[in-house]
């Protein structure tokens, strides 16, 4: 009669050990997935871009200049290098008077085509905006009350409103913000509102993007940053003394 409790306790310990081992294996798997998935996806996307550019550019290269014609193996990325070199040379040639004249002549022909002109103007404006303003876009993250009072949404601060928008919107200090959607932060809404309605956050744009992509599961360590700032300020005060 006295052996039954001992057997029950032994079974319970064995079951608890199995549960603990299962949890450890699950944690190990999730940890490995967090490390392997971004690396694997990055390699896959990079390799796909290289192959796409190679498949488009290599057929345009004369056979005598294409190493794939006389080497036993294909050289991945050769088309990408040629494409980058061609783009650099195009920018170099269009920087002088002759190149600008040729570009203007080509644009005048495109502007006369009904559908092509609209497509070309739109694409050119997009690329000019991205290239010329990429260094100043989205340097801050903020919170606004959206879509109603009491609900808060994370936004990326863009630039001050200009032109007709700044003139027609009532109030002073109108700024433009980008309201991203989850889990794709590249899509969203462009909003114009007074600066005093935007609560600037200390987190970086990268941390804000992680917060949006993860649907709030990955949050920056704000308390840790606050403690580090407090330690730095305290050390600075001691050094002054």
Rosetta constraint file for C-alpha pairs under 8 A:
AtomPair CA 2 CA 6 HARMONIC 7.41 0.50
AtomPair CA 3 CA 7 HARMONIC 6.33 0.50
AtomPair CA 4 CA 8 HARMONIC 6.15 0.50
AtomPair CA 5 CA 9 HARMONIC 6.12 0.50
AtomPair CA 6 CA 10 HARMONIC 6.14 0.50
AtomPair CA 7 CA 11 HARMONIC 6.17 0.50
AtomPair CA 8 CA 12 HARMONIC 6.16 0.50
AtomPair CA 9 CA 13 HARMONIC 6.15 0.50
AtomPair CA 10 CA 14 HARMONIC 6.20 0.50
AtomPair CA 11 CA 15 HARMONIC 6.09 0.50
AtomPair CA 12 CA 16 HARMONIC 6.08 0.50
AtomPair CA 13 CA 17 HARMONIC 6.07 0.50
AtomPair CA 14 CA 18 HARMONIC 6.25 0.50
AtomPair CA 15 CA 19 HARMONIC 6.25 0.50
AtomPair CA 16 CA 20 HARMONIC 6.11 0.50
AtomPair CA 17 CA 21 HARMONIC 6.11 0.50
AtomPair CA 18 CA 22 HARMONIC 6.09 0.50
AtomPair CA 19 CA 23 HARMONIC 6.20 0.50
AtomPair CA 20 CA 24 HARMONIC 6.22 0.50
AtomPair CA 21 CA 25 HARMONIC 6.20 0.50
AtomPair CA 22 CA 26 HARMONIC 6.17 0.50
AtomPair CA 23 CA 27 HARMONIC 6.10 0.50
AtomPair CA 24 CA 28 HARMONIC 6.05 0.50
AtomPair CA 25 CA 29 HARMONIC 6.09 0.50
AtomPair CA 26 CA 30 HARMONIC 6.19 0.50
AtomPair CA 27 CA 31 HARMONIC 6.02 0.50
AtomPair CA 28 CA 32 HARMONIC 6.10 0.50
AtomPair CA 29 CA 33 HARMONIC 6.04 0.50
AtomPair CA 30 CA 34 HARMONIC 6.17 0.50
AtomPair CA 31 CA 35 HARMONIC 6.49 0.50
AtomPair CA 32 CA 36 HARMONIC 5.88 0.50
AtomPair CA 33 CA 37 HARMONIC 5.51 0.50
AtomPair CA 34 CA 38 HARMONIC 6.97 0.50
AtomPair CA 35 CA 39 HARMONIC 6.78 0.50
AtomPair CA 36 CA 40 HARMONIC 5.87 0.50
AtomPair CA 37 CA 41 HARMONIC 5.98 0.50
AtomPair CA 38 CA 42 HARMONIC 5.94 0.50
AtomPair CA 39 CA 43 HARMONIC 6.21 0.50
AtomPair CA 40 CA 44 HARMONIC 6.07 0.50
AtomPair CA 41 CA 45 HARMONIC 6.01 0.50
AtomPair CA 42 CA 46 HARMONIC 6.01 0.50
AtomPair CA 43 CA 47 HARMONIC 5.95 0.50
AtomPair CA 44 CA 48 HARMONIC 6.05 0.50
AtomPair CA 45 CA 49 HARMONIC 6.23 0.50
AtomPair CA 46 CA 50 HARMONIC 6.30 0.50
AtomPair CA 47 CA 51 HARMONIC 6.16 0.50
AtomPair CA 48 CA 52 HARMONIC 6.06 0.50
AtomPair CA 49 CA 53 HARMONIC 6.22 0.50
AtomPair CA 50 CA 54 HARMONIC 6.03 0.50
AtomPair CA 50 CA 76 HARMONIC 7.09 0.50
AtomPair CA 50 CA 77 HARMONIC 5.61 0.50
AtomPair CA 50 CA 79 HARMONIC 7.88 0.50
AtomPair CA 50 CA 80 HARMONIC 6.36 0.50
AtomPair CA 51 CA 55 HARMONIC 5.98 0.50
AtomPair CA 51 CA 76 HARMONIC 7.23 0.50
AtomPair CA 51 CA 77 HARMONIC 7.40 0.50
AtomPair CA 52 CA 56 HARMONIC 6.35 0.50
AtomPair CA 53 CA 57 HARMONIC 5.95 0.50
AtomPair CA 53 CA 79 HARMONIC 6.13 0.50
AtomPair CA 53 CA 80 HARMONIC 5.72 0.50
AtomPair CA 53 CA 83 HARMONIC 7.83 0.50
AtomPair CA 54 CA 58 HARMONIC 5.44 0.50
AtomPair CA 54 CA 76 HARMONIC 7.30 0.50
AtomPair CA 54 CA 77 HARMONIC 6.45 0.50
AtomPair CA 54 CA 78 HARMONIC 6.83 0.50
AtomPair CA 54 CA 79 HARMONIC 4.31 0.50
AtomPair CA 54 CA 80 HARMONIC 6.04 0.50
AtomPair CA 55 CA 59 HARMONIC 7.02 0.50
AtomPair CA 55 CA 79 HARMONIC 7.67 0.50
AtomPair CA 56 CA 60 HARMONIC 7.61 0.50
AtomPair CA 56 CA 79 HARMONIC 7.84 0.50
AtomPair CA 57 CA 61 HARMONIC 6.84 0.50
AtomPair CA 57 CA 79 HARMONIC 5.27 0.50
AtomPair CA 57 CA 80 HARMONIC 7.57 0.50
AtomPair CA 57 CA 82 HARMONIC 7.66 0.50
AtomPair CA 57 CA 83 HARMONIC 6.89 0.50
AtomPair CA 58 CA 66 HARMONIC 7.28 0.50
AtomPair CA 58 CA 78 HARMONIC 7.87 0.50
AtomPair CA 58 CA 79 HARMONIC 5.40 0.50
AtomPair CA 61 CA 65 HARMONIC 6.60 0.50
AtomPair CA 61 CA 66 HARMONIC 6.12 0.50
AtomPair CA 62 CA 66 HARMONIC 6.34 0.50
AtomPair CA 63 CA 67 HARMONIC 7.90 0.50
AtomPair CA 63 CA 69 HARMONIC 6.29 0.50
AtomPair CA 64 CA 69 HARMONIC 7.50 0.50
AtomPair CA 66 CA 70 HARMONIC 7.91 0.50
AtomPair CA 67 CA 71 HARMONIC 5.86 0.50
AtomPair CA 67 CA 74 HARMONIC 7.60 0.50
AtomPair CA 67 CA 75 HARMONIC 7.37 0.50
AtomPair CA 68 CA 72 HARMONIC 7.41 0.50
AtomPair CA 68 CA 73 HARMONIC 6.68 0.50
AtomPair CA 68 CA 74 HARMONIC 5.12 0.50
AtomPair CA 68 CA 75 HARMONIC 6.68 0.50
AtomPair CA 77 CA 81 HARMONIC 6.29 0.50
AtomPair CA 78 CA 82 HARMONIC 6.31 0.50
AtomPair CA 79 CA 83 HARMONIC 6.05 0.50
AtomPair CA 80 CA 84 HARMONIC 6.16 0.50
AtomPair CA 81 CA 85 HARMONIC 6.15 0.50
AtomPair CA 82 CA 86 HARMONIC 6.07 0.50
AtomPair CA 83 CA 87 HARMONIC 6.22 0.50
AtomPair CA 84 CA 88 HARMONIC 6.26 0.50
AtomPair CA 85 CA 89 HARMONIC 6.19 0.50
AtomPair CA 86 CA 90 HARMONIC 6.05 0.50
AtomPair CA 87 CA 91 HARMONIC 6.24 0.50
AtomPair CA 88 CA 92 HARMONIC 6.18 0.50
AtomPair CA 89 CA 93 HARMONIC 6.05 0.50
AtomPair CA 90 CA 94 HARMONIC 6.12 0.50
AtomPair CA 91 CA 95 HARMONIC 6.24 0.50
AtomPair CA 92 CA 96 HARMONIC 7.57 0.50
AtomPair CA 93 CA 98 HARMONIC 7.82 0.50
AtomPair CA 93 CA 99 HARMONIC 5.25 0.50
AtomPair CA 94 CA 98 HARMONIC 7.26 0.50
AtomPair CA 94 CA 99 HARMONIC 3.88 0.50
AtomPair CA 94 CA 100 HARMONIC 5.05 0.50
AtomPair CA 94 CA 103 HARMONIC 7.16 0.50
AtomPair CA 95 CA 99 HARMONIC 6.37 0.50
AtomPair CA 95 CA 100 HARMONIC 6.60 0.50
AtomPair CA 96 CA 100 HARMONIC 6.26 0.50
AtomPair CA 97 CA 101 HARMONIC 6.13 0.50
AtomPair CA 98 CA 102 HARMONIC 6.34 0.50
AtomPair CA 99 CA 103 HARMONIC 6.19 0.50
AtomPair CA 100 CA 104 HARMONIC 6.07 0.50
AtomPair CA 101 CA 105 HARMONIC 6.14 0.50
AtomPair CA 102 CA 106 HARMONIC 6.18 0.50
AtomPair CA 103 CA 107 HARMONIC 6.09 0.50
AtomPair CA 104 CA 108 HARMONIC 6.09 0.50
AtomPair CA 105 CA 109 HARMONIC 6.56 0.50
AtomPair CA 106 CA 110 HARMONIC 6.40 0.50
AtomPair CA 107 CA 111 HARMONIC 6.02 0.50
AtomPair CA 108 CA 112 HARMONIC 6.63 0.50
AtomPair CA 109 CA 113 HARMONIC 7.11 0.50
AtomPair CA 110 CA 116 HARMONIC 6.45 0.50
AtomPair CA 110 CA 117 HARMONIC 5.41 0.50
AtomPair CA 110 CA 120 HARMONIC 7.54 0.50
AtomPair CA 111 CA 116 HARMONIC 7.43 0.50
AtomPair CA 111 CA 117 HARMONIC 4.54 0.50
AtomPair CA 111 CA 118 HARMONIC 7.86 0.50
AtomPair CA 112 CA 117 HARMONIC 6.67 0.50
AtomPair CA 113 CA 117 HARMONIC 5.49 0.50
AtomPair CA 114 CA 118 HARMONIC 7.21 0.50
AtomPair CA 115 CA 119 HARMONIC 6.56 0.50
AtomPair CA 116 CA 120 HARMONIC 5.94 0.50
AtomPair CA 117 CA 121 HARMONIC 6.06 0.50
AtomPair CA 118 CA 122 HARMONIC 6.21 0.50
AtomPair CA 119 CA 123 HARMONIC 6.19 0.50
AtomPair CA 120 CA 124 HARMONIC 5.97 0.50
AtomPair CA 121 CA 125 HARMONIC 6.09 0.50
AtomPair CA 122 CA 126 HARMONIC 6.28 0.50
AtomPair CA 123 CA 127 HARMONIC 6.26 0.50
AtomPair CA 124 CA 128 HARMONIC 6.01 0.50
AtomPair CA 125 CA 129 HARMONIC 6.06 0.50
AtomPair CA 126 CA 130 HARMONIC 6.23 0.50
AtomPair CA 127 CA 131 HARMONIC 6.01 0.50
AtomPair CA 128 CA 132 HARMONIC 5.87 0.50
AtomPair CA 129 CA 133 HARMONIC 5.74 0.50
AtomPair CA 129 CA 134 HARMONIC 7.61 0.50
AtomPair CA 130 CA 134 HARMONIC 5.23 0.50
AtomPair CA 133 CA 137 HARMONIC 6.22 0.50
AtomPair CA 137 CA 157 HARMONIC 7.63 0.50
AtomPair CA 137 CA 158 HARMONIC 5.38 0.50
AtomPair CA 137 CA 159 HARMONIC 7.13 0.50
AtomPair CA 138 CA 156 HARMONIC 5.51 0.50
AtomPair CA 138 CA 157 HARMONIC 5.29 0.50
AtomPair CA 138 CA 158 HARMONIC 5.14 0.50
AtomPair CA 138 CA 205 HARMONIC 6.71 0.50
AtomPair CA 139 CA 156 HARMONIC 7.64 0.50
AtomPair CA 139 CA 157 HARMONIC 6.71 0.50
AtomPair CA 139 CA 158 HARMONIC 7.51 0.50
AtomPair CA 139 CA 204 HARMONIC 7.56 0.50
AtomPair CA 139 CA 205 HARMONIC 6.38 0.50
AtomPair CA 140 CA 156 HARMONIC 6.04 0.50
AtomPair CA 140 CA 157 HARMONIC 5.33 0.50
AtomPair CA 140 CA 158 HARMONIC 7.98 0.50
AtomPair CA 140 CA 200 HARMONIC 7.09 0.50
AtomPair CA 140 CA 201 HARMONIC 7.33 0.50
AtomPair CA 140 CA 203 HARMONIC 7.82 0.50
AtomPair CA 140 CA 204 HARMONIC 6.57 0.50
AtomPair CA 140 CA 205 HARMONIC 6.09 0.50
AtomPair CA 141 CA 154 HARMONIC 7.18 0.50
AtomPair CA 141 CA 155 HARMONIC 5.88 0.50
AtomPair CA 141 CA 156 HARMONIC 4.68 0.50
AtomPair CA 141 CA 157 HARMONIC 5.86 0.50
AtomPair CA 141 CA 200 HARMONIC 6.02 0.50
AtomPair CA 141 CA 201 HARMONIC 5.54 0.50
AtomPair CA 141 CA 202 HARMONIC 7.46 0.50
AtomPair CA 141 CA 203 HARMONIC 6.67 0.50
AtomPair CA 141 CA 204 HARMONIC 6.69 0.50
AtomPair CA 141 CA 205 HARMONIC 5.96 0.50
AtomPair CA 141 CA 208 HARMONIC 6.58 0.50
AtomPair CA 142 CA 154 HARMONIC 5.85 0.50
AtomPair CA 142 CA 155 HARMONIC 5.26 0.50
AtomPair CA 142 CA 156 HARMONIC 6.20 0.50
AtomPair CA 142 CA 157 HARMONIC 6.75 0.50
AtomPair CA 142 CA 198 HARMONIC 5.99 0.50
AtomPair CA 142 CA 199 HARMONIC 5.16 0.50
AtomPair CA 142 CA 200 HARMONIC 4.23 0.50
AtomPair CA 142 CA 201 HARMONIC 5.12 0.50
AtomPair CA 143 CA 152 HARMONIC 6.25 0.50
AtomPair CA 143 CA 153 HARMONIC 5.55 0.50
AtomPair CA 143 CA 154 HARMONIC 4.71 0.50
AtomPair CA 143 CA 155 HARMONIC 5.90 0.50
AtomPair CA 143 CA 198 HARMONIC 5.76 0.50
AtomPair CA 143 CA 199 HARMONIC 5.03 0.50
AtomPair CA 143 CA 200 HARMONIC 6.58 0.50
AtomPair CA 143 CA 201 HARMONIC 7.31 0.50
AtomPair CA 144 CA 152 HARMONIC 5.55 0.50
AtomPair CA 144 CA 153 HARMONIC 5.50 0.50
AtomPair CA 144 CA 154 HARMONIC 6.67 0.50
AtomPair CA 144 CA 155 HARMONIC 7.15 0.50
AtomPair CA 144 CA 197 HARMONIC 6.41 0.50
AtomPair CA 144 CA 198 HARMONIC 5.28 0.50
AtomPair CA 144 CA 199 HARMONIC 6.52 0.50
AtomPair CA 145 CA 149 HARMONIC 5.54 0.50
AtomPair CA 145 CA 150 HARMONIC 6.39 0.50
AtomPair CA 145 CA 151 HARMONIC 5.40 0.50
AtomPair CA 145 CA 152 HARMONIC 4.49 0.50
AtomPair CA 145 CA 153 HARMONIC 6.22 0.50
AtomPair CA 145 CA 197 HARMONIC 7.91 0.50
AtomPair CA 146 CA 150 HARMONIC 7.96 0.50
AtomPair CA 146 CA 151 HARMONIC 5.63 0.50
AtomPair CA 146 CA 152 HARMONIC 5.56 0.50
AtomPair CA 146 CA 153 HARMONIC 5.71 0.50
AtomPair CA 147 CA 151 HARMONIC 6.63 0.50
AtomPair CA 147 CA 152 HARMONIC 7.85 0.50
AtomPair CA 153 CA 179 HARMONIC 7.51 0.50
AtomPair CA 154 CA 179 HARMONIC 6.66 0.50
AtomPair CA 154 CA 180 HARMONIC 7.60 0.50
AtomPair CA 154 CA 208 HARMONIC 7.74 0.50
AtomPair CA 154 CA 212 HARMONIC 7.96 0.50
AtomPair CA 155 CA 177 HARMONIC 6.14 0.50
AtomPair CA 155 CA 178 HARMONIC 5.48 0.50
AtomPair CA 155 CA 179 HARMONIC 4.65 0.50
AtomPair CA 155 CA 180 HARMONIC 6.62 0.50
AtomPair CA 156 CA 177 HARMONIC 5.60 0.50
AtomPair CA 156 CA 178 HARMONIC 5.13 0.50
AtomPair CA 156 CA 179 HARMONIC 6.60 0.50
AtomPair CA 156 CA 180 HARMONIC 7.85 0.50
AtomPair CA 156 CA 205 HARMONIC 7.26 0.50
AtomPair CA 157 CA 175 HARMONIC 7.86 0.50
AtomPair CA 157 CA 176 HARMONIC 6.68 0.50
AtomPair CA 157 CA 177 HARMONIC 4.67 0.50
AtomPair CA 157 CA 178 HARMONIC 6.52 0.50
AtomPair CA 158 CA 175 HARMONIC 7.42 0.50
AtomPair CA 158 CA 176 HARMONIC 5.52 0.50
AtomPair CA 158 CA 177 HARMONIC 5.16 0.50
AtomPair CA 158 CA 178 HARMONIC 6.75 0.50
AtomPair CA 159 CA 175 HARMONIC 5.98 0.50
AtomPair CA 159 CA 176 HARMONIC 5.60 0.50
AtomPair CA 159 CA 177 HARMONIC 7.44 0.50
AtomPair CA 160 CA 173 HARMONIC 7.34 0.50
AtomPair CA 160 CA 174 HARMONIC 6.14 0.50
AtomPair CA 160 CA 175 HARMONIC 4.16 0.50
AtomPair CA 160 CA 176 HARMONIC 5.84 0.50
AtomPair CA 161 CA 165 HARMONIC 6.24 0.50
AtomPair CA 161 CA 166 HARMONIC 5.05 0.50
AtomPair CA 161 CA 174 HARMONIC 5.64 0.50
AtomPair CA 161 CA 175 HARMONIC 5.01 0.50
AtomPair CA 161 CA 176 HARMONIC 5.75 0.50
AtomPair CA 161 CA 192 HARMONIC 7.26 0.50
AtomPair CA 162 CA 166 HARMONIC 5.00 0.50
AtomPair CA 162 CA 167 HARMONIC 7.75 0.50
AtomPair CA 163 CA 167 HARMONIC 6.46 0.50
AtomPair CA 164 CA 168 HARMONIC 5.94 0.50
AtomPair CA 165 CA 169 HARMONIC 5.95 0.50
AtomPair CA 166 CA 174 HARMONIC 6.42 0.50
AtomPair CA 169 CA 174 HARMONIC 7.58 0.50
AtomPair CA 171 CA 194 HARMONIC 6.86 0.50
AtomPair CA 172 CA 194 HARMONIC 6.73 0.50
AtomPair CA 173 CA 194 HARMONIC 5.62 0.50
AtomPair CA 173 CA 195 HARMONIC 5.74 0.50
AtomPair CA 174 CA 192 HARMONIC 6.45 0.50
AtomPair CA 174 CA 193 HARMONIC 5.35 0.50
AtomPair CA 174 CA 194 HARMONIC 4.39 0.50
AtomPair CA 174 CA 195 HARMONIC 5.92 0.50
AtomPair CA 175 CA 192 HARMONIC 5.67 0.50
AtomPair CA 175 CA 193 HARMONIC 5.73 0.50
AtomPair CA 175 CA 194 HARMONIC 6.02 0.50
AtomPair CA 175 CA 195 HARMONIC 5.89 0.50
AtomPair CA 176 CA 190 HARMONIC 6.90 0.50
AtomPair CA 176 CA 191 HARMONIC 5.68 0.50
AtomPair CA 176 CA 192 HARMONIC 4.55 0.50
AtomPair CA 176 CA 193 HARMONIC 6.66 0.50
AtomPair CA 177 CA 190 HARMONIC 5.96 0.50
AtomPair CA 177 CA 191 HARMONIC 5.37 0.50
AtomPair CA 177 CA 192 HARMONIC 6.41 0.50
AtomPair CA 177 CA 193 HARMONIC 7.94 0.50
AtomPair CA 178 CA 188 HARMONIC 6.81 0.50
AtomPair CA 178 CA 189 HARMONIC 5.80 0.50
AtomPair CA 178 CA 190 HARMONIC 4.83 0.50
AtomPair CA 178 CA 191 HARMONIC 6.33 0.50
AtomPair CA 179 CA 188 HARMONIC 5.33 0.50
AtomPair CA 179 CA 189 HARMONIC 5.04 0.50
AtomPair CA 179 CA 190 HARMONIC 6.34 0.50
AtomPair CA 179 CA 191 HARMONIC 7.23 0.50
AtomPair CA 180 CA 184 HARMONIC 7.37 0.50
AtomPair CA 180 CA 185 HARMONIC 4.74 0.50
AtomPair CA 180 CA 186 HARMONIC 6.60 0.50
AtomPair CA 180 CA 187 HARMONIC 5.82 0.50
AtomPair CA 180 CA 188 HARMONIC 4.25 0.50
AtomPair CA 180 CA 189 HARMONIC 6.59 0.50
AtomPair CA 180 CA 212 HARMONIC 7.42 0.50
AtomPair CA 181 CA 185 HARMONIC 5.33 0.50
AtomPair CA 181 CA 186 HARMONIC 7.61 0.50
AtomPair CA 181 CA 187 HARMONIC 5.96 0.50
AtomPair CA 181 CA 188 HARMONIC 5.13 0.50
AtomPair CA 181 CA 212 HARMONIC 7.19 0.50
AtomPair CA 182 CA 212 HARMONIC 5.55 0.50
AtomPair CA 182 CA 213 HARMONIC 5.72 0.50
AtomPair CA 182 CA 214 HARMONIC 7.77 0.50
AtomPair CA 182 CA 215 HARMONIC 6.18 0.50
AtomPair CA 183 CA 212 HARMONIC 6.17 0.50
AtomPair CA 183 CA 213 HARMONIC 4.30 0.50
AtomPair CA 183 CA 214 HARMONIC 6.61 0.50
AtomPair CA 183 CA 215 HARMONIC 6.48 0.50
AtomPair CA 184 CA 212 HARMONIC 7.72 0.50
AtomPair CA 184 CA 213 HARMONIC 6.18 0.50
AtomPair CA 185 CA 209 HARMONIC 6.55 0.50
AtomPair CA 185 CA 212 HARMONIC 6.51 0.50
AtomPair CA 185 CA 213 HARMONIC 6.54 0.50
AtomPair CA 193 CA 197 HARMONIC 7.04 0.50
AtomPair CA 194 CA 198 HARMONIC 7.35 0.50
AtomPair CA 203 CA 207 HARMONIC 6.03 0.50
AtomPair CA 203 CA 208 HARMONIC 6.60 0.50
AtomPair CA 203 CA 220 HARMONIC 6.99 0.50
AtomPair CA 203 CA 222 HARMONIC 7.61 0.50
AtomPair CA 204 CA 208 HARMONIC 6.22 0.50
AtomPair CA 205 CA 209 HARMONIC 6.15 0.50
AtomPair CA 206 CA 210 HARMONIC 6.30 0.50
AtomPair CA 207 CA 211 HARMONIC 6.18 0.50
AtomPair CA 207 CA 219 HARMONIC 7.38 0.50
AtomPair CA 207 CA 220 HARMONIC 6.08 0.50
AtomPair CA 208 CA 212 HARMONIC 6.33 0.50
AtomPair CA 209 CA 213 HARMONIC 6.07 0.50
AtomPair CA 210 CA 214 HARMONIC 5.99 0.50
AtomPair CA 210 CA 218 HARMONIC 6.42 0.50
AtomPair CA 210 CA 219 HARMONIC 7.52 0.50
AtomPair CA 211 CA 215 HARMONIC 6.14 0.50
AtomPair CA 211 CA 216 HARMONIC 5.02 0.50
AtomPair CA 211 CA 217 HARMONIC 6.84 0.50
AtomPair CA 211 CA 218 HARMONIC 5.42 0.50
AtomPair CA 211 CA 219 HARMONIC 5.58 0.50
AtomPair CA 211 CA 220 HARMONIC 7.75 0.50
AtomPair CA 212 CA 216 HARMONIC 6.27 0.50
AtomPair CA 214 CA 218 HARMONIC 5.79 0.50
AtomPair CA 221 CA 225 HARMONIC 6.48 0.50
AtomPair CA 222 CA 226 HARMONIC 6.15 0.50
AtomPair CA 223 CA 227 HARMONIC 6.19 0.50
AtomPair CA 224 CA 228 HARMONIC 6.22 0.50
AtomPair CA 225 CA 229 HARMONIC 6.19 0.50
AtomPair CA 226 CA 230 HARMONIC 6.21 0.50
AtomPair CA 227 CA 231 HARMONIC 6.16 0.50
AtomPair CA 228 CA 232 HARMONIC 6.18 0.50
AtomPair CA 229 CA 233 HARMONIC 6.12 0.50
AtomPair CA 230 CA 234 HARMONIC 6.06 0.50
AtomPair CA 231 CA 235 HARMONIC 6.07 0.50
AtomPair CA 232 CA 236 HARMONIC 6.10 0.50
AtomPair CA 233 CA 237 HARMONIC 6.25 0.50
AtomPair CA 234 CA 238 HARMONIC 6.32 0.50
AtomPair CA 235 CA 239 HARMONIC 6.21 0.50
AtomPair CA 236 CA 240 HARMONIC 6.36 0.50
AtomPair CA 237 CA 241 HARMONIC 6.49 0.50
